Each structure stands twice: as C-alpha cells, then as structure tokens.
Amino acid sequence: MAMVSMAFSVQTPTLPNRCRFNRRRGMAYASLSNKASASLGVRLTEGEGNLPKLVLSSPAGSEVEIYLFGGCITSWKVPSGKDLLFVRPDAVFNQKKPISGGVPHCFPQFGPGPIQQHGFARNMDWTVVDSESAEGNPVVTLELKDAPYSRAIWDFSFHALFKVALNAKSLSTELTVKNTDSKAFSFSTALHTYFRASASDASVKGLQGCKTLNKNPDPKSPVEGTEERDVVTFPGFVDCVYLDASSELQLDNGLGDLISIKNTNWSDAVLWNPYLQMEACYKDFVCVENAKIGSVQLEPEQTWTAVQHLSTA
C-alpha cells in the first residue's frame, strides 16, 4: 500500500480568514496548507454558518464532508453523486447546539445520564492533526482533548483521535480514546449515524438473536427482550438497543442501496426513527448506530479503539 503522510500544524493559523475558526472552549486553531492538502484529496473550506469544513475527494469521484465543530461527518457521496447520509432540515450550524444529522459523536456518554444527553464531543471543535494518501485515497485524522468546557462537565483529561478514510465505495472511521489523566475513568460512546432512507421501506439484517432494550413505547423504561426477526423494519417509532450485536449489519435504505455496516469493537447497535415526533423528516432517514453501551473502563495511559466500515456494492 502506497502511503503518503503529512502532518498539519495546530498552533498557528495560516489560513485565509474565511477558513479559520476562533479559539473556543479551549480548542486550538487548525491549520492546513491548501496547496499541499489538495494533492491528498483534502480541502478545508467554509461550510454552513461559516463553519470550517473538510472535503475529502477520492480519484473515483466519491466525496465526504466533515465539520470540525463536533468532528461531524455530514455527507458521504458515492461516485454517482448520491449522498447516503442525511442531515435533518432543522439542523443548525451556529455552534449553539450539535449538528443534527450525518455521523455525530456521542462521548463520553451515550443517551441520558449524569451529564448532558450524548455527552459533549459533538459540541466542541475538533482539530486536524494528520492527513495521508492511501493508494491515492484521502485519510484525515481529527483530534479532541479535554478543555475547560469539558472539564466543567466531566472532570477528566483525555485524548481522542478520529481517523476518517474514504475510498470509491466505502467510508471507514477509527475512534481512539486515551486516558491522559492520573486517575481511571469510564465512558460510553456511539456513532449516531443518520442514513438517508425511505423509512417505510428500509430494513436491517444481522440482528436476529440479539438481546434488546426496547424503548417503545416508553423511552424511560426499556423493555428487555430478544430480537426474533431476521429482517428488522421501521413501521413506526423505533428506539431499540441491540446488545452484543453482530460485527456486520446490512441496511437496505429503501432507495435502492444496500449498505454494509461492519465494525470492530463497537459491541452494540442502536436503531432509531422518531416517527411522528419529527414529522417534518422522519420518512427520509433511519439511524443505524454502532455503539458501546456498557461502560469502557480506562486506567491512566490506557486506550480504547473501535472501527466502523461502511460500504456499498
């Protein structure tokens, strides 16, 4: 495999003003050399709300967009130009709330709990620390560290890396969390992936036999059970956790696409569609999420890594 690697500074802003973002919540400036990164298929530009956005382009014509706010992947277009991800029409790009759609991070907490819903990683600016070319295809690595904002919510020092690799018909991510504190901590996490879909026609295979925590009808009181269906559909409100799920699921998005969702070390899965609670758009997406529902325990200097690989035929 031919690899070309180039590190990016995260200290001194060298971009034109429209491509900078302000020092916020303890995060440093990101700096990219547009000329050098263009040869790797990586471009930093201005997205919605004037927020900095990375655009990754493969030689085959596939494309990915990643907002540094939240480290959120908001678009994955295959060579035909079809976008397989979905961003909700009520999404805002003003840094006052997470971006609703794409692939948001849930860290250090998935769902409700002692801290804010789904944690704080989707509310913070990530920085670019590296870019590579793997056989001509772009790979970027984003970084998130604790800051005064996160310490006020969750008083631990950590270092997270999020590597995103684009190929002709696949999108891979690798999340690594390191405990840089002097004391142990625990966390839960997920990639809250929104797939563009016809919800009434979409289905997921690979969950049969899994233990379930079904939040329908009462999200506050999940009902334990076992998934008996070979093909799981979205007939109405769906909010269900699948424990010890298969390392590969298959999503039929109801729009003519079969999407393979493979993972390493994401032990659980979540299916979600809000149905009439989100009447403006529930028909247009389903969430199939790789998750780690049970707590991950990390001693100082220990790391945890999980990989997600999305691909189409």
Secondary structure, 3 states (H helix, E strand, C coil): CCEEEEECCCCCCCCCHHHCCCCECCECCCCCCHHHHHCCCEEEEECHHHCEEEEEECCCCCEEEEECECCEEEEEECCCCCECECECCCCCCCCCCCCCECECEEECCCCCCCCCCCECHHHCECEEEEEEEECCEEEEEEEEECCHHHHHHCCCCEEEEEEEEECCCEEEEEEEEEECCCCCEEEEEEECCEEECCCCCCEEECCCCCEEEECCCCCCCCEEEECCCCEEECCCCEEEEEECCCCEEEEECCCCCEEEEEEECCCEEEEEECHHHHCCCHHHEEEEEEEEEEEEEECCCCEEEEEEEEEEC
